[in-house]
Amino acid sequence: MENAVAVVGLGYIGLPTAAVLAAHGVRVIGVDVDERIVAAVNGGKVPHAEPDLELVVSGAVSTGLLTAQTEMVHADVYVIAVPTPFLADKSADLSYIDAAVDAIAPQLVGDELLILESTSPPRTTEHMAARVLAARPDLTADPADGRPVVHFAHCPERVLPGKIMTELVSNDRIIGGLTPEAATRARDLYAVFCKGELLLTDATTAEMSKLVENSFRDVNIAFANELSLICDKLGIDVWELIDLANHHPRVNILQPGPGVGGHCIAVDPWFIVEAAPEQARLIRTAREVNDGKPAYVADKVVAAVDGIETPRIAALGLAFKPDIDDLRESPAIEVVELLAERLPHARIEAVEPHVHELPARLAKLPNVTLRTWDEAVAGADVVALLVDHTQFKEADRASLNGATVIDARGAWR
Ligand code: SAJ
């Protein structure tokens, strides 16, 4: 298929990118190993909730410009948007990238562009190129070499879940080429739909830029989370303190919470720590501070039910942040898990209005159930607010009936 873009991985980033490209007149083939995702997309449906995504996907499918399949195809441009989780030792798991690259390599004939969008440790684009060229010694990445050239670039996604369809178009983008020509070619693709600035650099700087952006946020959230521990010790309301301090013209402290979740901010800083363990001291400590928050919140709940034989605990929210259904790496889930383990005789009633069933991690725990607000708060000894969903913020708190409230988000101050 000529003049086509193959988007490899139709997840949180790949599918919106494929749909937006197709909506701008580009022929896009989505490739995903999951048959259910492929079937959903071909039916104009989306496998996960994201505002406006289904509208754009169904429109693109109906014009015939977006199709999905499980087999790899030949394309002029490959956009690789597969997961890059971390392993138990916090090092990056590049197996999804490697699998995608291994499937692409036999398709290449020369002159293709491979763009890595997955958030990746420094030098992953170089790793990707080396892997392709090891499989295909008839090709090169060097335009002066004489053999057919394949171009490699890294263009990290920076969109905020919940606002992906607008941010894809409006955010500035960093485009790192393994060669200047690769960067220019990648820029031409993003220029089709991106109204933000397109900033060209080399691939490794682009990789680091993405990691640094999320680490910046992680370190700043860790500062707020550390303040919450200090304030508890000193008997100060941390949210009032932050409100006041933020009146300084050059101070902007973020909000403490039960920890940092999602697939990005809780993961990406580890890639920097892995690349420069001796130097990345603050970044590592920030991760540890944020990772320590779920246990700290669980401790507070355990202390609050001390002396109650069979306590009932309402755990409000399971998502990793407000007003979304995404439960990935959610600190709220970790809090509930810890409570279930530490309080085997307690009834833990989770309320998550954005999902219809408990995630597998919690469903297997005998003392955790999914309830409505009314069911959970009626008769609860402790109410733990773990996610500041609008619905909870606006709820009638008279129904809490004097239960002990542990507000990990400061939403009910
Ligand atoms: N959080 C706090 N306090 C705050 C802000 C956030 O505890 O003041 C928590 C949230 O509750 C959540 C976590 O941090 O658990 C992360 O939420 P988020 O809204 O800060 O970020 P994400 O993970 O949804 O998206 C981030 C964004 N990165 C930055 O803002 C630097 C997004 O632009 C990236 O594209 C995305 O990561 C990604 O895919 O890397």
Boltz pocket constraint, residues with backbone or C-beta under 6 A from the ligand:
constraints:
  - pocket:
      binder: B
      contacts: [[A, 119], [A, 157], [A, 158], [A, 159], [A, 160], [A, 161], [A, 213], [A, 214], [A, 217], [A, 221], [A, 254], [A, 255], [A, 256], [A, 257], [A, 258], [A, 259], [A, 260], [A, 261], [A, 262], [A, 263], [A, 264], [A, 265], [A, 320], [A, 321], [A, 322]]
      max_distance: 6.0
